[in-house]
Amino acid sequence: MLNKQTMRVVDTYQDKIVAIGDAQSSYIDEDYFKKKMGENLEDERFKSYPVKVVALRMQWILQEEGEEFLLNILRSENLDIYAIPAIQIMIEYLYLQYKEVILKYNLPVYGGQLLCFFGMLYLHEHQYKTESVEETLGDGTTVAMLQLVQRESASVALTMLVTAANFAMTCYTLALTLI
């Protein structure tokens, strides 16, 4: 592996991570930094950052013990685990790999669920109307009250339809999670 002290890139990936990439071998040369990490030594617009090159073997994450390891991190109540640099790098790398899948399959479903939720709120709020009712008590005083009156049943049917659509999207999300 090349001993690298500084790296010239346009901007850092994160506060602590300058750049992140994958390689098939542990031999890394200047060409790797130019192609995979976006380094450019000649361009004056690029900033120089001090770096410490860290390499992690990630193939074990795709095995059964890797899945168990990630699930244990997820279930852990100890948040100090996320302060470990190797865990941060691993999470960032996995996010880079699966970001498109998350945006392509999960985001539209969550957006649909959000729209159904707001639709249910709107329909439920408009399912009832308030009417002012005046009543005379036995001692002759008149009391004004507000009374909730249910509107036509079409609103109720529409609310049930939107609720069913939300339930279907929730089942789809659960199926995506289990796959």
C-alpha positions as CSV (number, residue, x, y, z in Angstrom):
1,M,0.0,0.0,0.0
2,L,1.2,3.5,-0.8
3,N,2.2,5.6,2.1
4,K,0.0,8.7,1.7
5,Q,0.2,11.8,3.9
6,T,-1.9,14.3,2.0
7,M,-4.6,14.1,-0.6
8,R,-5.8,16.9,-3.0
9,V,-9.5,16.7,-3.6
10,V,-12.3,19.2,-4.3
11,D,-14.0,18.7,-1.0
12,T,-14.1,16.1,1.8
13,Y,-16.7,13.3,1.9
14,Q,-17.4,14.0,5.5
15,D,-15.9,15.8,8.5
16,K,-13.6,12.9,9.4
17,I,-13.6,11.0,6.0
18,V,-11.9,12.7,3.1
19,A,-12.7,10.0,0.5
20,I,-14.0,6.5,0.5
21,G,-13.6,3.8,-2.2
22,D,-13.2,0.1,-2.8
23,A,-10.3,-1.9,-4.2
24,Q,-9.8,-5.5,-5.0
25,S,-6.3,-5.8,-3.6
26,S,-4.3,-4.1,-0.9
27,Y,-1.8,-2.7,-3.5
28,I,-2.8,0.9,-4.0
29,D,-0.9,3.4,-6.2
30,E,-1.2,7.0,-7.4
31,D,-3.4,5.9,-10.2
32,Y,-5.9,4.4,-7.8
33,F,-6.2,7.8,-5.9
34,K,-6.7,9.6,-9.2
35,K,-9.4,7.3,-10.6
36,K,-11.2,6.1,-7.5
37,M,-10.8,8.9,-5.0
38,G,-10.9,11.9,-7.4
39,E,-7.4,13.2,-6.5
40,N,-5.9,15.8,-8.8
41,L,-2.4,17.0,-7.9
42,E,-2.2,19.7,-10.7
43,D,-5.4,21.6,-10.3
44,E,-5.0,24.6,-7.9
45,R,-8.7,24.6,-7.0
46,F,-8.4,21.3,-5.2
47,K,-7.6,21.5,-1.5
48,S,-5.0,19.5,0.2
49,Y,-6.1,17.5,3.3
50,P,-4.0,15.5,5.7
51,V,-5.0,11.8,5.5
52,K,-4.4,8.5,7.3
53,V,-5.2,5.7,4.8
54,V,-7.2,3.0,6.4
55,A,-8.1,-0.3,4.7
56,L,-10.7,-2.7,5.9
57,R,-11.5,-6.2,4.7
58,M,-15.2,-6.0,4.0
59,Q,-16.0,-9.4,2.3
60,W,-16.8,-11.0,5.6
61,I,-19.7,-8.6,6.0
62,L,-21.5,-10.4,3.2
63,Q,-21.2,-13.7,5.1
64,E,-23.6,-14.9,7.8
65,E,-21.4,-13.7,10.6
66,G,-21.3,-10.3,9.1
67,E,-25.1,-10.1,9.0
68,E,-25.1,-11.2,12.6
69,F,-22.5,-8.5,13.5
70,L,-24.5,-5.7,11.9
71,L,-27.7,-6.8,13.5
72,N,-26.0,-6.8,16.9
73,I,-24.8,-3.3,16.3
74,L,-28.3,-2.3,15.3
75,R,-29.8,-3.8,18.4
76,S,-27.2,-2.5,20.8
77,E,-28.2,0.3,23.1
78,N,-24.6,1.4,23.5
79,L,-24.2,4.4,21.1
80,D,-20.5,4.6,21.7
81,I,-20.1,1.8,19.1
82,Y,-20.8,4.4,16.4
83,A,-17.8,6.4,17.5
84,I,-15.4,3.6,16.5
85,P,-13.7,4.7,13.2
86,A,-13.8,1.3,11.7
87,I,-17.6,1.1,12.3
88,Q,-18.1,4.6,10.8
89,I,-16.1,3.6,7.7
90,M,-18.1,0.4,7.3
91,I,-21.4,2.1,7.7
92,E,-20.5,4.9,5.2
93,Y,-19.2,2.3,2.7
94,L,-22.4,0.2,2.9
95,Y,-24.5,3.3,2.6
96,L,-22.7,4.2,-0.6
97,Q,-23.3,0.8,-2.0
98,Y,-27.0,0.6,-1.1
99,K,-28.1,4.3,-1.4
100,E,-29.6,3.8,-4.9
101,V,-31.6,0.8,-3.8
102,I,-32.9,2.6,-0.8
103,L,-33.9,5.6,-2.9
104,K,-35.4,3.5,-5.8
105,Y,-37.5,1.1,-3.8
106,N,-38.1,2.4,-0.3
107,L,-38.4,6.2,-0.7
108,P,-41.4,6.1,-3.1
109,V,-43.2,3.7,-0.7
110,Y,-42.5,5.9,2.3
111,G,-43.7,9.0,0.3
112,G,-46.9,7.1,-0.6
113,Q,-47.4,6.2,3.0
114,L,-46.9,9.9,4.0
115,L,-49.5,11.0,1.4
116,C,-51.9,8.4,2.6
117,F,-51.4,9.5,6.2
118,F,-52.1,13.1,5.4
119,G,-55.1,12.0,3.3
120,M,-56.5,10.1,6.2
121,L,-56.0,13.1,8.5
122,Y,-57.7,15.4,6.1
123,L,-60.6,13.0,5.5
124,H,-61.0,12.3,9.1
125,E,-61.1,15.9,10.1
126,H,-63.7,16.6,7.4
127,Q,-65.8,13.6,8.3
128,Y,-67.4,15.6,11.1
129,K,-68.8,19.1,11.2
130,T,-69.6,21.2,14.2
131,E,-72.9,22.7,14.7
132,S,-73.9,25.3,17.2
133,V,-76.8,24.1,19.4
134,E,-78.6,26.3,21.9
135,E,-80.4,24.7,24.8
136,T,-82.6,26.2,27.5
137,L,-82.1,24.8,31.0
138,G,-84.8,24.3,33.6
139,D,-84.0,27.6,35.3
140,G,-84.5,29.6,32.1
141,T,-80.8,30.1,31.1
142,T,-79.8,29.5,27.6
143,V,-76.6,27.5,27.0
144,A,-74.8,27.4,23.6
145,M,-73.0,24.2,22.8
146,L,-71.0,22.8,19.9
147,Q,-72.0,19.4,18.6
148,L,-70.1,17.1,16.3
149,V,-72.2,15.8,13.5
150,Q,-71.0,13.1,11.1
151,R,-71.2,14.0,7.4
152,E,-72.2,11.8,4.5
153,S,-70.9,8.2,4.4
154,A,-68.9,8.8,1.2
155,S,-66.2,10.5,3.3
156,V,-66.1,7.4,5.6
157,A,-65.7,5.1,2.6
158,L,-62.9,7.2,1.2
159,T,-61.2,7.2,4.5
160,M,-61.4,3.4,4.6
161,L,-60.0,3.2,1.0
162,V,-57.0,5.4,1.9
163,T,-56.4,3.4,5.1
164,A,-56.4,0.2,3.0
165,A,-53.9,1.7,0.6
166,N,-51.7,2.7,3.5
167,F,-51.9,-0.8,4.9
168,A,-50.9,-2.3,1.5
169,M,-47.8,0.0,1.3
170,T,-46.9,-1.0,4.8
171,C,-47.1,-4.7,3.9
172,Y,-44.9,-4.0,0.8
173,T,-42.3,-2.2,2.9
174,L,-42.3,-5.1,5.3
175,A,-41.8,-7.5,2.4
176,L,-38.9,-5.4,1.1
177,T,-37.3,-5.5,4.6
178,L,-37.6,-9.3,4.9
179,I,-36.2,-10.0,1.4
